[in-house]
């Protein structure tokens, strides 16, 4: 069955309506947590560097190591928080109250497999783009559901890639069109606010929540494909 844009957008609006509190809270709180970790990394680097007396080469090496460490922690935390967000939406979708502690625990268990699957996914796409652009776009779309299949369905990495390819078969161009349109609208909205000189904080919030809506559309697309395609 071909991807139905109207059904996906209707379902995405329903998700927003049914999970309004979570959808409002997550992007802001996630951004604050990530920013706090980033600032902690910078302040820690500056503090430890101030204690060093090994010359410029030693200082630069230590600064690089601290930056790498906090960069890695930030990367892991971003995926952990995204897992929690998707699982909260999933709890709302099935209309079942799942203990928050259980969601946190499951999200932590799945962070490793999710990161590995996304790294494999990203590597395949990069290789595809290196060998002409079209193969990269095809791989980007064919394996676009790997994240949800790994997190929600609990599939192994190999199974997730195979199932994603099956689900998206015949809908690659429609997927590309959907996300270009939604992403383009989000970009144009932010650009318009910038042109009319709205406050920077308002522009940042609009872009933050527009990006969040793109995640919700992606989540809705996953369930449409799962239930109707492949």
URCOR-V205124 format. One record per backbone hydrogen bond with DSSP energy under -0.5 kcal/mol. NH is the residue of the N-H (numbers start at 1). CO is the residue of the C=O. Records with the same first field share a line. If there is no record, write none. Layout:
# URCOR-V205124
NH = CO  CO
This chain:
# URCOR-V205124
5 = 3
8 = 4
9 = 5
10 = 6
11 = 7
12 = 8
13 = 9
14 = 10
15 = 11
16 = 12
17 = 13
18 = 14
19 = 15
20 = 17
23 = 19
24 = 20
25 = 21
26 = 22
27 = 23
28 = 24
29 = 25
30 = 26
31 = 27
32 = 28
33 = 29
34 = 30
35 = 31
36 = 32
37 = 33
38 = 34
39 = 35
40 = 36
41 = 37
42 = 38
43 = 39
44 = 40
45 = 41
46 = 42
47 = 43
48 = 44
49 = 45
50 = 46
51 = 47  48
52 = 48  49
58 = 54
59 = 55
60 = 56
61 = 57
62 = 58
63 = 59
64 = 60
65 = 61
66 = 62
67 = 63
68 = 64
69 = 65
70 = 66
71 = 67
72 = 68
73 = 69
74 = 70
75 = 71
76 = 72
77 = 73
78 = 74
79 = 75
80 = 76
81 = 77
82 = 78
83 = 79
84 = 80
85 = 81
86 = 82
87 = 83
88 = 84
89 = 85
90 = 86
91 = 87
92 = 88
93 = 89
94 = 90
95 = 92
96 = 91
98 = 96
103 = 99
104 = 100
105 = 101
106 = 102
107 = 103
108 = 104
109 = 105
110 = 106
111 = 107  108
112 = 108
113 = 109
114 = 110
115 = 111
116 = 112
117 = 113
118 = 114
119 = 115
120 = 116
121 = 117
122 = 118
123 = 119
124 = 120
125 = 121
126 = 122
127 = 123
128 = 124
129 = 125
130 = 126
131 = 127
132 = 130
136 = 128  132
137 = 133
138 = 134
139 = 135
140 = 136
141 = 137
142 = 138
143 = 139
144 = 141
146 = 143
149 = 145
150 = 146
151 = 147
152 = 148
153 = 148
155 = 149
160 = 156
161 = 157
162 = 158
163 = 159
164 = 160
165 = 161
166 = 162
167 = 163
168 = 164
169 = 165  166
171 = 168
175 = 171
176 = 172
177 = 173
178 = 174
179 = 175
180 = 176
181 = 177
182 = 178
183 = 179
184 = 180
185 = 181
186 = 182
187 = 183
188 = 184
189 = 185
190 = 186
191 = 187
192 = 188
193 = 189
194 = 190
195 = 191
196 = 192
197 = 194
198 = 193
202 = 199
203 = 199
204 = 200
205 = 201
206 = 202
207 = 203
208 = 204
209 = 205
210 = 206
211 = 207
212 = 208
213 = 209
214 = 210
215 = 211
216 = 212
217 = 213
218 = 214
219 = 215
220 = 216
221 = 217
222 = 218
223 = 219
224 = 220
225 = 221
226 = 222
227 = 223
228 = 224
229 = 225
